[in-house]
């Protein structure tokens, strides 16, 4: 069945609605299938991926968002309307910023989980620590009261205790890193949410500008 003009838009809207691929509403004023295919597919992708990122952060979603922003900017770079070109460029820049923020957030999450599973948090060596401390106390008292020869026992105790001491220091450093990862992710998630909010505003602004301008000049190279 050949679809063109007004008949094509309801078909597209129905397809998106039924498959739930792009849960966005196509503007009812857009009746030209070329404009829908050329621009609003990318806008739908931008809205959909933005919605997904607000629920769950993933590399795949951020990459798809960046790709949609790049395609939108390329399709509108020859547009005669400077406002439309400027808004499309802003959206493109924000998609790149979002992609970098997502990388930082997931990288911190990966490093956090990696350090959580390291040997530092599983091999306690407490028994060696207790034996080492016992040696130090026992032979230390003998050294002070009887003879310096017993200081050899103190050295053995220190050798046994060194693993526990090293693990304690490593665990302290790891906990400091955990606090840093959590603090960084909190800041980056706030920045990500704010950037996504600004991008949605830019998308709405782009749609309004296109609704005003495109009916007067349909010669724009949108594809």
N, C-alpha and C positions, 0 to 999 in steps of 0.2 A: 504493500500500500504506500503510495507516495504521500509524503507529508510536507507541507510547506505553509508559509504564512502563519495565520492564526491557529491552524490546526496542529502545528508542530509544538507550540509551547505547552498546551495542556498535556500532550503526550509525554514531553520531557518531565513536566512536573509530576505526572502520574507515575512515571518510571522511578523517579527519585523517591517518591512517597512510598511506593509499594516495596521497593527493594531496601529502603532505609539506608541507602549508601550515603547520600548527602542530605541530612535533615535540615534543609533550609528552604525558605519560601521564595520562589521566583517572583520577581516584581510583575504584577498583572499588567503594567503598562508596556512591557516588552513583548512585541508581537512579531519581531523579526527573528527567524531561526538562526540567521548568521550571527546576530548579536548574542543570542543565547549560547551558541556553540563557541563563539570567539572569546567571550569575556566571562559570562556568568558561570560557566563550568569551573573556571579557576576560582571565582569568588565563592562558589559553593564548596570547593575543596578547602579554601582558606578557612571558611566558617566551620566546616566539619572538623578539620584537624585542630583548630583552636579549641573547639569544644572538647575534643579528646584529650588534649594536653592539660586542660583544666581539671580533668578527672584522673588521668594517669599519664605520667611522664615517660616517654620512650623515644629512642633514637629514630625509629621508623617513622613515627608521627612527625617529629621535628624535621626530618629530611623531606617528607612529603609536603609539609608546610613551606619549607624553603623553596622546593621545586615549583610549587604553585605560585609563590610570590615572584619567582624569576620569570616564569612564563607570562604572568600578568604584566610585568614590567616590559618585557620584550614586545608583547602585543600592543602596548599603548605608547611605546617610545616614539612612534611616528605620528602620534595624535597631534592635531593642530592646537588643541586646547591645553594651555600651559598648566592650568589647575589640575586637570586630569593626570597629566604626566608627572606633576609634582607629587600628587597623592599616591600614585602607583609606585613612585620611587621610594616614598616614605614606607609604604607597606613592604616593599622589597628589602629595605634596610632593616626593618623590624623583624622580618622572618630570619635574616642572618643572625641578628642579635639573639633571638629566641633559640636558634640552633646552638649557638655557643653556650648559652646559659644551661640548656638541657645537657650538653656534654659535660659541663663542670659539675652539675648536680649529680649525674649518674656516675661520673668518675669518682667523686667523693664518696658516693654510696658504695661503689665497688671496693675502694681502698678501705673503707670502714669495715665492710664484711670480711675482707681478706685478712685484716689484722685481728679481727675477732676470732678467726679460726687458726691463728698461728700457735706455735708451741708454747708461747709465753703464757697463754691462758689455759693450758692443759697439763703441762708437766710442772707440778708444784715443787717437788724435791724437798718437801718439808722434813721428811725423815732424815735426810742428809744434814739439813740445817740443825735439827735437834741434836744429832750425834756430834756435829761440829761444835756447837755451843757447849755441849757437855765436856768434850775434850778440852776446850779452851779453859773452862772454869776449873775442871779437875786438875789438869796439869799446870795451869797457871798458879793455883794455890800451892802445889808441890814445889814449883819453881821458886816461889817467894819464901817458902818455909824451909825447904830442904836443900835443893841444889839446882843450879841453872841447867843441868842436864835434862831436866824434865820439860824444858822449853820446847824440845822436839815434839812433844805431844801437843803443845799449843799450835805449832806449825801445821801438824796434821789436822787439827780441828779447823784452822783457818782454811785449809785446802778443801775440806768437806763443806764448809759454810759458803765458799765463794760462789757456788752455783745458785744457791738461794739468794744471795745478795745480788748477783747479776740479773736474775729473773725479776727480783723486786724492782730494780732500776728500769729494766725493759718494760715492765708492766706499768710503771709510773709514766714513762715516756709515751707508751701506747694510749693510756688514758688521756693524756694531754692532747694527743693527735685526735682522739675521738671527739673531744670537746671542740677542737678546731673544725673538724668536718661537720659537726652538727651546727655550729654557729655559722659557718660559711653557707651551708645548704639553706639555712633559715633566711639569710639575706638574699641569696640567689633565687629562692622560690618566691619571695616577695617581689623582687625585681621582675621575675618572669610573669607573675600574675598582673603586675602593672603594665608591662609591655604588651601582653595579650589584650588587655582592656583598651589600650591606646590603638592597637591595630584594628580591633573591631570597630572603634569609632572612625578610623580612617576608611575602612571598607564601606561603612554606611555613608560617609561623606562622598566617597567615589561613586557609589550608586546614585546618590542624589544629583551629582554633577553630570553623570552620564544620562540620566533621565531628562535633564534639562537640555543638554547639548546635542545628543545624538539625533533626536527627531528633526533638528534643523539641518544637520549635515550627516548623511549616512554614507559619505564617501571615505570615512576614516578606514584605514587599513587595520581591521581588527583581527584578521586571521593571518 
